[in-house]
């Protein structure tokens, strides 16, 4: 991808998934990785052998949540605590909102162009695998960057 506005392509999603898989294998962690487009529609999904059944939906919904709100799910977790400004947000999106780390939106010129969602490891591992996927997109001359994400 270049610095011009562009949608996330299937080739981009496949490269991101491959990078996530390579990184997760180094961690020794099975994984589910979902890449969604700017509308939250699944563009690419991969799942390692031995991943818990529920991790597939969690990865997809983490990516969907990151697109829907334009924020990393780890950031939403902090904002959804009792007394915080987004308390209760996890009950939105028809129950699809996931508010723990592993979902990160992809931006191009400030516009959400998709997201990555990862599930199966610890929250910290999920975030690290998602960031590895994003790094593959960035090193591919893409103009994507994490939106408001602060690594835990």
Secondary structure, DSSP 4 states (H G I P E B T S, - for coil): --SS--PPPHHHHHHHHHHHHHHHHHHT---EEEEEETTS-EEEEEE-TT--THHHHHHHHHHHHHHHHTS-HHHHHHHTSTTSTTTTGGG-GGGT---SSSEEEEEETTEEEEEEEEESS-HHHHHHHHHHHHHHHHHTT--EEESS----
